[in-house]
Amino acid sequence: MTLNRRPISPPDTSAEMLELIAKVTASISDRMDGQDHAIEEIRLLGREANAQIIDRMPHTVQDMDGMRRKVSESARAASNAQQVAEGAEYRIGQLRQQFEEAEGEAWRYRQAYGKERHKLKIWICGTLALLPFFAILVAIILPPLLGHYPATCGAMGGTWHVENGRAYCYFVKLAD
């Protein structure tokens, strides 16, 4: 595929070129002057319209000042509210941390208490299991030991008797 290109003919003279450039420049300048004039007319119309609007609404400026004050007060109140909220969030974080620490301490206390309680249960069970054994042991061993002395013999309900140089503690069972 070949492209058909027309050869560009160079301008005949540089004078013609300058004349063409001058015409284009003059045309652009005239258009810009016309646009400047139209823009200036639009500005004047805008100023007049603005003045008419301001004249028709004299309280608007005062209302806008009041609105500005209200907006600035609202902005200050919002800023204060945000600071209070941030402080509350910080305090909530501290309380959560304290709660977690207290919860951990309570868990450790429950663990230690459970271990100590388990030890106590073992001691109680051991004591209760050995109590009958100790009672039998005391019932068997204690009377002969205490029977060697007159005061303890009487305390046990026995009678102290001395015969042939030997002392005895004996118990009499009365028949019913």
C-alpha positions as CSV (number, residue, x, y, z in Angstrom):
1,M,0.0,0.0,0.0
2,T,1.5,3.3,-1.0
3,L,0.4,6.6,0.3
4,N,-0.3,9.4,-2.1
5,R,1.6,12.3,-0.9
6,R,1.4,15.6,-2.6
7,P,4.6,17.6,-2.6
8,I,4.4,20.7,-0.5
9,S,5.2,23.7,-2.6
10,P,7.4,26.2,-0.9
11,P,6.0,29.7,-0.9
12,D,7.1,31.7,-3.8
13,T,8.6,34.5,-1.9
14,S,9.3,35.5,1.6
15,A,7.3,38.7,1.2
16,E,4.2,36.8,0.5
17,M,4.9,34.7,3.6
18,L,5.3,37.8,5.8
19,E,2.1,39.3,4.4
20,L,0.2,36.1,5.2
21,I,1.6,36.0,8.7
22,A,0.7,39.7,9.2
23,K,-2.9,39.1,8.1
24,V,-3.3,36.2,10.4
25,T,-1.8,38.1,13.3
26,A,-4.0,41.1,12.6
27,S,-7.1,38.8,12.5
28,I,-6.2,37.2,15.8
29,S,-5.5,40.6,17.4
30,D,-8.9,41.9,16.2
31,R,-10.7,38.9,17.6
32,M,-8.8,39.2,21.0
33,D,-9.8,42.9,21.1
34,G,-13.4,42.0,20.6
35,Q,-13.2,39.3,23.3
36,D,-11.6,41.8,25.7
37,H,-14.4,44.2,25.1
38,A,-17.0,41.4,25.6
39,I,-15.3,40.3,28.8
40,E,-15.2,43.8,30.2
41,E,-19.0,44.2,29.5
42,I,-19.6,40.9,31.3
43,R,-17.6,42.1,34.3
44,L,-19.6,45.3,34.4
45,L,-22.8,43.4,34.3
46,G,-21.7,41.1,37.0
47,R,-20.7,44.0,39.3
48,E,-24.0,45.7,38.7
49,A,-25.9,42.5,39.4
50,N,-23.8,41.9,42.6
51,A,-24.6,45.4,43.8
52,Q,-28.3,45.0,43.1
53,I,-28.3,41.7,45.0
54,I,-26.5,43.2,47.9
55,D,-28.9,46.2,47.9
56,R,-31.9,44.0,47.9
57,M,-30.6,41.9,50.8
58,P,-29.0,44.2,53.3
59,H,-29.2,41.7,56.2
60,T,-27.3,39.0,54.3
61,V,-23.9,40.3,55.4
62,Q,-24.9,40.4,59.0
63,D,-26.5,37.0,58.7
64,M,-23.3,35.7,57.1
65,D,-21.3,37.1,60.1
66,G,-23.7,35.4,62.5
67,M,-23.4,32.2,60.4
68,R,-19.6,32.4,60.5
69,R,-19.7,32.8,64.3
70,K,-22.1,29.9,64.6
71,V,-19.9,27.8,62.3
72,S,-16.8,28.7,64.3
73,E,-18.6,27.9,67.6
74,S,-19.7,24.6,66.1
75,A,-16.2,23.8,64.9
76,R,-14.9,24.6,68.4
77,A,-17.6,22.4,70.0
78,A,-16.8,19.6,67.5
79,S,-13.1,19.9,68.3
80,N,-13.8,19.8,72.0
81,A,-16.1,16.8,71.5
82,Q,-13.4,15.1,69.5
83,Q,-10.9,15.7,72.3
84,V,-13.3,14.4,74.9
85,A,-14.0,11.3,72.7
86,E,-10.2,10.7,72.3
87,G,-9.8,11.1,76.1
88,A,-12.6,8.7,76.6
89,E,-11.1,6.2,74.2
90,Y,-7.8,6.5,76.0
91,R,-9.5,5.9,79.4
92,I,-11.5,3.0,77.9
93,G,-8.2,1.5,76.8
94,Q,-6.7,1.9,80.2
95,L,-9.7,0.4,81.9
96,R,-9.6,-2.6,79.5
97,Q,-5.9,-3.0,80.3
98,Q,-6.6,-2.8,84.0
99,F,-9.5,-5.3,83.6
100,E,-7.4,-7.7,81.7
101,E,-4.6,-7.4,84.4
102,A,-7.2,-8.0,87.1
103,E,-8.7,-10.9,85.3
104,G,-5.2,-12.5,84.9
105,E,-4.5,-11.9,88.5
106,A,-7.9,-13.4,89.5
107,W,-7.1,-16.4,87.3
108,R,-3.7,-16.9,88.9
109,Y,-5.3,-16.5,92.4
110,R,-7.9,-19.2,91.4
111,Q,-5.2,-21.5,90.3
112,A,-3.1,-21.0,93.5
113,Y,-6.3,-21.3,95.6
114,G,-7.2,-24.5,93.8
115,K,-3.8,-26.0,94.5
116,E,-4.0,-25.0,98.2
117,R,-7.5,-26.3,98.5
118,H,-6.4,-29.6,96.9
119,K,-3.6,-29.9,99.5
120,L,-6.1,-29.1,102.3
121,K,-8.5,-31.8,100.9
122,I,-5.6,-34.3,100.9
123,W,-4.7,-33.4,104.6
124,I,-8.4,-33.7,105.7
125,C,-8.9,-37.0,103.9
126,G,-5.6,-38.4,105.3
127,T,-6.6,-37.2,108.8
128,L,-10.1,-38.7,108.6
129,A,-8.6,-42.0,107.2
130,L,-6.0,-42.2,110.0
131,L,-8.4,-41.1,112.8
132,P,-9.8,-44.5,113.6
133,F,-6.3,-46.0,113.6
134,F,-5.2,-43.3,116.1
135,A,-8.3,-43.9,118.3
136,I,-7.6,-47.6,118.5
137,L,-4.0,-47.0,119.1
138,V,-4.8,-44.6,122.0
139,A,-7.4,-47.0,123.4
140,I,-4.8,-49.8,123.5
141,I,-1.7,-48.0,124.6
142,L,-2.9,-45.1,126.8
143,P,-4.6,-47.1,129.7
144,P,-1.5,-49.1,130.5
145,L,0.7,-45.9,130.4
146,L,-1.7,-43.9,132.5
147,G,-2.4,-46.8,134.9
148,H,1.2,-46.5,136.4
149,Y,0.2,-43.4,138.4
150,P,-2.5,-43.1,141.1
151,A,-3.9,-39.8,139.9
152,T,-4.4,-40.9,136.3
153,C,-5.8,-44.3,137.5
154,G,-8.5,-42.4,139.4
155,A,-9.2,-40.2,136.4
156,M,-9.8,-43.2,134.2
157,G,-12.3,-44.6,136.8
158,G,-10.0,-47.3,138.2
159,T,-8.9,-48.2,141.7
160,W,-5.3,-48.0,142.8
161,H,-4.2,-51.0,144.7
162,V,-0.9,-51.9,146.3
163,E,-0.2,-55.6,147.0
164,N,3.1,-57.3,147.9
165,G,5.1,-54.2,147.0
166,R,3.5,-53.9,143.7
167,A,1.0,-51.2,142.7
168,Y,-1.9,-51.9,140.4
169,C,-4.7,-50.0,138.8
170,Y,-7.7,-52.2,138.3
171,F,-11.2,-51.7,137.1
172,V,-14.2,-53.4,138.6
173,K,-17.2,-54.2,136.5
174,L,-20.3,-54.2,138.7
175,A,-23.0,-56.8,137.8
176,D,-26.3,-55.4,137.1
